[in-house]
Amino acid sequence: MSMETGPLVVLGIGNVLLRDDGVGVHLVRELERQVERGDSFLPWDTQLVDGGTLGLGLLPLIAGARAVLLLDATVLGGAPGDVTVLRSEALRARRGGPRAVLPAGIDDLLAAARLADLLPAAVSLVGVEPGEIATGLDLSAAVRAALPAAVAAAIGELWHVNRMAAASTRAHRGLGHVAAGSAA
């Protein structure tokens, strides 16, 4: 499966045993519930994945994807529950260069995918600022209250990366351009 025809992969990342660290997994589960109820519609070939703490073990999923959306707790210095969307440009910055502070697992995963030339052109992250990372199964009140906004941001971003992947595929194939020697 090529990156042009592969699925749009949504990876919920985090450890659900560490409260807010597991918000990415909670977001994927909520997206699954909304789709099952018919409350939300996603691009036709969206693959929702509970990536948990698999880290580099998620590389094969990225390898065949035409676009990737990551969902995770992201410490950017905001208030607990703040939802942030980071797109390809911010996520593609060189390691060690100026970039947003990403969770180590995501940073390593993106770096490995980039190094192996497996990273699709359309990659985004919906991050939720954690309030409490400690042993426990429940999200903090601030992060739990942010779930609807984070799910809405994830759905909006899914459609964005879907459009970006389609544009990248058209550009790669040269669609929309008249070939030399053909009738216009």
Secondary structure, 3 states (H helix, E strand, C coil): CCCCCCCEEEEEECCCCEHHHHHHHHHHHHHHHHHHHCCCCCCCCEEEEEEECCHHHHHHHHHCCCEEEEEEECCCCCCCCCEEEEEHHHHCCCCCCCCCCCCHHHHHHHHHHHHCCCCCCEEEEEEECCCCCCCECCCCHHHHHHHHHHHHHHHHHHHHHHHHHHHHHHHHHCCCCCCCCCCC
